[in-house]
Structure formats: structure tokens, C-alpha cells
Amino acid sequence: LGLARHELGRTVWDERHLCHSPQERLFIDGAWHEGLLPPEDGPALRQQYQRFAARVAQAQRLGFALPTRQARWTPEHATLDAQTFAHWLDQQALTHPRLRWYLDYCCRDDFGADAATVSAWAGLHYFASRHGFHALGDETAEREPVLTWPEGNGWLSARLAEPLREHLHLGRVVLRVTERKHGIDLLAWNEAAGAAERWEARAVVLATPLFVSARLLEQPPDALRVAAGQLHYAPWLTANLALTGELLHRPGAPAAWDNVRYGAASLGYVDARHQSLNPSPRPPLLTAYVALPAARRRDLLEQPWQTWARWVLDDLAPLHPDLAPQLQRIDLCRFGHAMSVPVPGLRGSAALVALGEARGRVLFAHADLAGYSVFEEAYAAGMKTARRVAGGLGLAAG
């Protein structure tokens, strides 16, 4: 994709795709602060930050990786996977409200649910598989680069698809997948023709959420039935807010790519124009994110858009009291099953392992196989399955 190159043993990133500074800020105590980790309000919080950093360092020695299947699974991992992150934190006496808010935020942002819902394995994996955790002022290494685009992961999807454009058959909805003795039959709906059509294939890769795969397959394997029943999905709401002019500045750190309010129900917002290299002044375009509890999935479906638009504006009002008068347009998008939530017991699921190692004409490639939803897991699952399919068909894998 041309995002990086290697020079003298170092990875050099294309700076056009790196998140521009400042990256993050947090609104707390009436002002903006750089970064998302709440500032220390006394020695007790610093001690808790340092204690949690030590626990994460221990976890890194135990072994965590991204993609997760690259790390060896041990009884110690299984113990973490059997309990919630909140329970584990309580056992470690890590109870300071500011630390717990931050860890809840990280879990909601990456997994769609809070520390009382996700497993302790997932909570530690967030840090131990990446950059670790450091108390304010204790950072010792250069920060890992963050890649981002105004269109989000859509940029990645478009460029991965570009070389295959001639082979993509769009405007079709697969209705049923049936495994026969010598191949695969697919029934699809051609939207342009307004008619169903039948496809034949030597093999098929279901790169769909597992609950969708279980519905598509005429005879889903037992592992798929079990895994689909184990998965829980978080509903999400996103809101794009086009404004007529700049918002009033509040005290503290300047506007950043990611902007979050301490204690808010939402996950804050990103500035979609933060990456723009156009020097001409343009009105802000904000994208707000809301990870809702599963119990509110029906509300997300049934309540009118005006209700959710008001909810978003009310949530952002403490940050920007002048937001509503500046609002030109708001576009809302509802995701009923946005991402898999790594609840206790899911990472160690034998059914997920079986699907990830499946052989035959029907194979699976989705982030659900890792038990949580990030691009790296989806990409790794796709590459692994593509090689397996190519090998089974006697083709060269790229």
C-alpha cells in the first residue's frame, strides 16, 4: 500500500498518512489536557498508574500479540479469560476513579463494552500487545505511529480492492451457500437485474460475521453454530456533524484529532479535517462515536433519528456550548452489530480455534475469529485463509 519502507533496519512511515499532531486531548477539570490519560490529582493516582504499568509489564512477559493467535495460549491466559477486567482490577486494588474511567474508555473504544463486560485477558491485551502502559512522565520510548485517514478504514478497503477491481461483482447479496459433493453452490440476488442468480465455485471464503455465516450456510458445521452462539456484539452510533464555522476555544490544549470528555457517555469525536493539507480555512467536520450497551440495541433501531441527534448534541454540549447554533447538517449511522465483544471465555473458545483452522471447501476469515474487532485481526485472518485456499486449489499465494 506504500505506507512504509525499510531503511537501515528501521521502518519509515509515509508522513502523509500518520496522524498529525496534536493527536489526542481530554476535557477534564474545566480545561483541555494533552493525551487521554487523566492528569494526576495526587500521589494516590500516580501510585495506581505505576502499579497498573507494572501489571501490564508482567502481562507482556506472559505473552500477548497482535494478531492474538501469534501468542502462545497458556493456563495463565485462560485464568484471565475466565473473569471480567473489572473483577481483575478489583483484585489488584486498582480502584482510583480516574484510572478506572480511562480503562473503561479504552475497552469501550476498542471492544464496544466496558471493563465490567470484557474479559481481563482483553483488557490487558489492549496494552500488552501494543505499547504497554506508562504513567504520565514515565514514557521511555518513542510513541508508536498512528495511521489514519478522513474516510477511516475505508481508505484501506479501497486500496486493497483496487488491484482486484475486474474480479469484483458488486450489487449482489448472497442468500444461501450450499456445499455439494464436488463444489459450492451460491444463490445471490442481483440488484441491478432484480433477479436471483446461481454461482458455482470450487471453494468459498466467508469473510462475514459468524452469525451471518451461520445463516448463509445451508448446513453450518457444529463449530460455527457453537461460536455464533458465544459471540456478543456491541451496537454503535456514529454522527457526522458539518458546522458553519469554527467553535469557540476552551482553555488548555489545542484542537486535536481525537477529542474526549472525561465522564461522557460517548467516546468523543474526531476532527475529520485534521489530516487535511489544504491551507484554505474550512468549517469543521466532526465525527462522534457512541458505543451503546447491548440492551439499547432495540432503542437504536426504533427511536427516531431526531432522538439520537439530540442525544449527540447534548453529549457534546459541555465541550462546545456553541455547537448547536453552528450545526449545518448531521448524518447518523446505526450499526446494530458493529463489533464482537471479548466477553469472558470467548478468547479461549475451542469453536473459534476450530473455525480458524478449518479445512475443506468452506473456510472462514473474519475478525470474529479473534473474539474482537480490529483491522489487524481481520487482515491476518484473510491472509491466512487466502493462503490455505490457494494451496488447496494448487494456486500460487501472494
Buried (B, 14 or more C-beta within 10 A) or exposed (E): EEBBEEEEEEEEEEEEBBBBEBBBBBBBEEEBBBBBBBBBEEEEBBEBBEBBBEBBBEBBEBBBEBBBBEBEBEEEBEEBBBBBBBBBBBEBEBEBEBBBBBBBBBBBBBBBBBBEBBBBBBBBBBBBBEEBBBBBEEEEEEEEEBBBBBEBEEBBEEEEEEEEEEEEEEEBEBEBBBBEEEEBBBBBBEEEEEEEEEBEEEBBBBBBBBBBBBBBBEEBBEBBBBBBEBBBBBBBBBBBBBBEEEBEEBEBBEBBBBBBBBEBEBBBBBBBBBBEEEEEEEEBBBBBBBBBBBEEBEEBEEEEEEEBBEBBBEBBEBBBEEBEEBBEEBEBEBBEBBBBBBBBBBBBBEBBBBBBBBEEBBBBBBBBBBBBBBEEBBBBBBBBBBEBBBEBEEEEEE
